[in-house]
């Protein structure tokens, strides 16, 4: 009897096709971010819109050039670079210089994304990696906040909320609507929540990591004697929870893993805010938890190809 020839093909994930193309997913994210771009432009003027435009253009150009130089297919049509460019711009202060934006985009797309193999293979969130690079390289520029409709610099309330600085007034309504100093896209909690609901309804993201991050941040802040609502409304914890912890490539694939991932982000955010040398900790908390994603993917993994046996019917 002739032996059967079995051909084995091994390839990287994903191994299943959900029928939803990457461009559609990315365009959905772009739609959810559009109100934040518009509101940021309203608050901080044309300079904010220029920052977004330069960031998006730089991300697309750098990704395309790198892939062309390395003889790979360009991926501009999947809009992933567009999403990274918008996210990078929205976590920058409105006063940032154009040349600094370009350098941040260069690091985000080439070092944090393409050096790891491109879309889906990157370990760290590209937009947050670009922001971290800029934060370390240009600390003064990245901490220069301006009041809405004004060019006057202003301090953020986050430091006073966590007791690392004195002064600062907190208004729930002002912070909920977003008429305050801050990064271009992080000010309005209302718009971020609406984007969260939209992304959930369209089944673009999963709720577990964002909710876990927000819950742990609020709970630990309350235990430490910090107003938990103020802790969530100040800084970029809402923006990071909704748009950064849900990144497909750098977040766990299992449900339990996403809960642990979000909880870890909340824990590290609180520790940096409360005991660190600077008040905000969202950026580094997510990047640190990105390192643990391969481990978290092994928490209650889904066994593909396994069909749970049906229970036998009891005969009467």
VMD Tcl script that draws the C-alpha trace (Angstrom):
set ca {
  {0.00 0.00 0.00}
  {1.48 3.28 -1.08}
  {2.19 5.80 1.64}
  {0.13 8.94 1.61}
  {2.15 12.08 0.98}
  {1.24 14.70 3.59}
  {2.20 18.27 2.82}
  {2.68 20.45 5.91}
  {2.61 24.20 5.60}
  {3.73 26.30 8.54}
  {2.97 30.00 8.49}
  {2.65 32.80 11.04}
  {-0.69 33.96 12.43}
  {-3.41 34.71 11.64}
  {-4.61 31.26 10.63}
  {-8.30 32.16 10.40}
  {-10.01 34.73 8.24}
  {-12.86 36.63 9.88}
  {-13.90 38.12 6.56}
  {-13.15 41.66 7.75}
  {-10.28 43.24 5.83}
  {-7.58 45.31 7.55}
  {-8.44 48.53 5.63}
  {-12.04 48.37 6.88}
  {-10.90 47.97 10.50}
  {-8.42 50.83 10.19}
  {-10.94 53.12 8.54}
  {-13.36 52.41 11.38}
  {-10.69 53.52 13.85}
  {-10.03 56.63 11.75}
  {-13.73 57.51 11.91}
  {-13.69 57.12 15.69}
  {-10.67 59.43 15.93}
  {-12.02 62.11 13.59}
  {-14.09 63.94 16.27}
  {-11.00 64.13 18.50}
  {-8.99 65.65 15.66}
  {-11.73 68.19 14.96}
  {-12.14 69.10 18.62}
  {-8.38 69.35 19.10}
  {-8.21 71.74 16.17}
  {-11.05 73.79 17.68}
  {-9.25 74.01 21.04}
  {-5.69 74.61 19.91}
  {-6.04 76.05 16.44}
  {-4.50 75.26 13.07}
  {-1.23 74.20 14.66}
  {-2.92 71.08 16.02}
  {-4.30 70.19 12.60}
  {-0.85 70.73 11.06}
  {0.64 68.36 13.64}
  {-1.89 65.66 12.70}
  {-1.33 66.15 8.97}
  {2.48 66.07 9.29}
  {2.36 63.01 11.55}
  {0.10 61.05 9.20}
  {2.07 62.00 6.08}
  {5.39 61.16 7.76}
  {4.18 57.77 8.97}
  {2.88 56.81 5.52}
  {6.03 58.03 3.74}
  {8.50 56.41 6.14}
  {6.69 53.08 6.10}
  {6.45 53.08 2.29}
  {10.08 54.09 1.78}
  {11.37 51.46 4.18}
  {9.34 48.70 2.57}
  {10.41 49.82 -0.89}
  {14.09 49.88 0.10}
  {13.76 46.40 1.63}
  {11.91 45.15 -1.46}
  {8.63 44.47 0.30}
  {5.13 45.29 -0.84}
  {4.00 48.73 0.29}
  {1.10 48.69 2.75}
  {-0.14 52.27 2.47}
  {-3.55 51.04 1.30}
  {-4.26 49.20 4.56}
  {-4.38 52.57 6.41}
  {-2.46 51.21 9.41}
  {0.18 53.92 9.01}
  {-2.60 56.52 8.87}
  {-3.99 55.27 12.19}
  {-0.53 55.29 13.78}
  {0.04 58.83 12.51}
  {-3.22 60.11 13.96}
  {-2.65 58.39 17.30}
  {0.89 59.73 17.52}
  {-0.27 63.28 16.84}
  {-3.13 63.10 19.32}
  {-0.80 62.20 22.20}
  {1.43 65.22 21.55}
  {1.12 68.71 23.03}
  {-0.22 71.24 20.48}
  {2.96 73.35 20.68}
  {5.27 70.58 19.44}
  {7.59 71.54 16.55}
  {7.02 70.05 13.10}
  {10.54 68.62 12.84}
  {10.06 66.85 16.17}
  {6.83 65.31 14.90}
  {8.70 63.99 11.86}
  {11.38 62.40 14.03}
  {8.74 60.81 16.24}
  {7.01 59.35 13.19}
  {10.33 58.04 11.88}
  {11.00 56.17 15.11}
  {7.43 54.89 15.38}
  {7.21 53.44 11.88}
  {10.72 52.17 11.23}
  {12.20 51.27 14.63}
  {9.04 50.25 16.52}
  {7.15 48.69 13.61}
  {9.11 47.74 10.49}
  {12.27 46.57 12.27}
  {10.08 43.94 13.97}
  {8.54 42.77 10.71}
  {5.77 45.27 10.03}
  {2.06 45.19 10.77}
  {1.11 42.41 13.15}
  {4.69 41.51 14.06}
  {5.59 44.58 16.13}
  {6.00 44.03 19.86}
  {5.41 47.60 21.00}
  {2.64 50.01 20.10}
  {4.16 52.22 17.34}
  {2.43 55.46 18.34}
  {3.36 55.10 22.02}
  {6.91 54.11 21.06}
  {7.20 57.28 19.01}
  {5.88 59.31 21.92}
  {8.30 57.64 24.33}
  {11.19 58.47 21.99}
  {10.09 62.09 21.85}
  {9.49 62.22 25.61}
  {13.05 61.11 26.29}
  {14.61 63.18 23.51}
  {12.62 66.40 23.94}
  {11.29 66.45 27.53}
  {10.75 70.22 27.66}
  {8.80 70.31 24.40}
  {6.70 67.29 25.38}
  {5.73 68.95 28.68}
  {4.80 72.33 27.21}
  {1.02 72.66 27.60}
  {-1.11 75.50 26.28}
  {-4.55 76.66 27.32}
  {-7.33 76.26 24.73}
  {-7.64 79.20 22.31}
  {-4.44 80.66 23.76}
  {-0.69 80.44 23.34}
  {0.02 80.80 27.05}
  {1.61 77.78 28.70}
  {-0.24 76.14 31.56}
  {0.32 73.40 34.11}
  {-1.83 70.29 34.07}
  {-4.01 69.33 37.04}
  {-2.76 65.73 37.17}
  {0.24 66.63 39.33}
  {-1.91 68.33 41.94}
  {-4.44 65.48 41.93}
  {-1.72 62.99 42.88}
  {-0.07 65.31 45.35}
  {3.13 65.88 43.37}
  {2.45 69.59 42.89}
  {0.45 72.29 44.54}
  {-2.33 74.31 43.05}
  {-4.68 73.62 40.19}
  {-8.46 73.64 40.10}
  {-10.53 70.66 39.06}
  {-13.91 70.94 37.39}
  {-15.72 67.71 36.51}
  {-17.68 69.30 33.68}
  {-14.66 71.06 32.18}
  {-12.61 67.88 32.17}
  {-15.48 65.76 30.90}
  {-16.08 68.07 27.95}
  {-12.37 68.69 27.44}
  {-12.01 72.47 27.45}
  {-8.59 72.34 29.10}
  {-4.86 72.13 28.51}
  {-3.44 68.78 27.46}
  {-2.43 66.70 24.47}
  {-4.31 67.35 21.24}
  {-6.64 64.36 21.47}
  {-6.71 63.46 25.16}
  {-8.76 66.30 26.60}
  {-12.41 65.36 25.96}
  {-13.57 62.36 28.00}
  {-16.98 62.64 26.34}
  {-15.61 62.19 22.82}
  {-13.35 59.34 23.90}
  {-16.31 57.55 25.50}
  {-18.38 58.03 22.35}
  {-15.51 56.59 20.31}
  {-15.34 53.64 22.73}
  {-19.04 52.91 22.29}
  {-18.75 53.24 18.51}
  {-15.81 50.82 18.36}
  {-17.67 48.34 20.57}
  {-20.84 48.51 18.47}
  {-18.85 47.94 15.28}
  {-17.04 45.05 17.03}
  {-13.70 46.67 16.26}
  {-12.31 46.35 19.80}
  {-12.86 44.26 22.93}
  {-13.98 45.91 26.17}
  {-11.88 43.89 28.62}
  {-8.49 45.63 28.55}
  {-9.87 49.22 28.63}
  {-12.36 48.50 31.42}
  {-9.77 46.62 33.49}
  {-7.25 49.46 33.14}
  {-9.75 52.14 34.12}
  {-11.15 50.10 37.03}
  {-7.74 49.31 38.54}
  {-6.51 52.89 38.13}
  {-9.61 54.25 39.85}
  {-9.61 51.62 42.62}
  {-5.96 52.06 43.56}
  {-6.25 55.83 43.40}
  {-9.21 55.71 45.77}
  {-7.33 53.43 48.18}
  {-4.42 55.89 48.14}
  {-6.74 58.76 49.05}
  {-6.88 60.25 45.56}
  {-10.18 61.24 43.99}
  {-10.73 58.26 41.62}
  {-12.90 60.24 39.19}
  {-10.32 63.00 38.97}
  {-7.61 60.38 38.49}
  {-9.43 59.02 35.43}
  {-10.34 62.39 33.93}
  {-6.86 63.89 34.16}
  {-3.96 62.87 31.97}
  {-4.36 60.38 29.14}
  {-5.66 57.30 30.92}
  {-8.98 57.26 29.04}
  {-7.33 57.76 25.67}
  {-4.70 55.13 26.39}
  {-7.26 52.63 27.63}
  {-9.55 52.98 24.62}
  {-7.08 53.35 21.74}
  {-3.76 51.89 22.93}
  {-4.63 48.81 25.01}
  {-6.88 47.57 22.19}
  {-4.19 47.55 19.50}
  {-4.50 44.20 17.72}
  {-0.79 43.50 17.33}
  {0.38 44.46 20.83}
  {-2.49 43.22 23.02}
  {-3.25 39.65 24.16}
  {-5.53 37.48 22.08}
  {-7.19 35.65 24.97}
  {-10.01 37.12 27.02}
  {-8.31 36.41 30.33}
  {-5.06 37.80 28.98}
  {-6.75 41.08 28.04}
  {-8.13 41.47 31.55}
  {-4.71 40.90 33.08}
  {-3.13 43.19 30.49}
  {-5.52 46.03 31.29}
  {-5.19 45.49 35.03}
  {-1.41 45.59 34.74}
  {-1.59 48.84 32.78}
  {-3.79 50.33 35.51}
  {-1.44 49.15 38.27}
  {1.70 50.55 36.64}
  {-0.06 53.79 35.74}
  {-1.00 54.29 39.37}
  {2.48 53.42 40.67}
  {4.20 55.85 38.30}
  {1.70 58.61 39.01}
  {1.87 58.19 42.78}
  {5.52 57.30 43.37}
  {7.31 58.12 40.12}
  {9.31 61.18 39.21}
  {6.59 62.57 36.95}
  {2.80 62.42 37.23}
  {1.70 60.65 34.04}
  {2.32 56.91 33.64}
  {-0.05 55.71 30.92}
  {2.53 55.59 28.14}
  {5.14 53.54 29.97}
  {2.56 51.28 31.61}
  {1.24 50.10 28.24}
  {4.71 49.72 26.73}
  {5.85 47.67 29.74}
  {2.80 45.42 29.51}
  {3.44 44.98 25.76}
  {6.52 42.98 26.77}
  {4.34 40.48 28.67}
  {1.84 39.87 25.87}
  {3.44 36.60 24.63}
  {3.14 35.23 28.17}
  {-0.43 36.52 28.57}
  {-1.42 34.80 25.33}
  {-0.85 31.48 27.10}
  {-3.45 32.26 29.77}
  {-6.46 30.06 29.00}
  {-5.60 29.84 25.29}
  {-8.22 28.98 22.71}
  {-7.65 25.52 21.27}
  {-8.21 25.96 17.55}
  {-9.66 22.89 15.89}
  {-10.99 21.52 19.17}
  {-14.72 20.91 19.31}
  {-16.26 20.55 22.73}
  {-18.15 17.23 22.97}
  {-21.90 17.59 23.14}
  {-23.66 16.22 26.16}
  {-25.61 13.06 25.51}
  {-29.35 13.46 25.71}
  {-30.90 11.78 28.71}
  {-33.54 9.29 27.59}
  {-36.71 9.24 29.61}
}
mol new
graphics top color blue
foreach p $ca { graphics top sphere $p radius 0.5 }
foreach p [lrange $ca 0 end-1] q [lrange $ca 1 end] { graphics top cylinder $p $q radius 0.2 }
display resetview
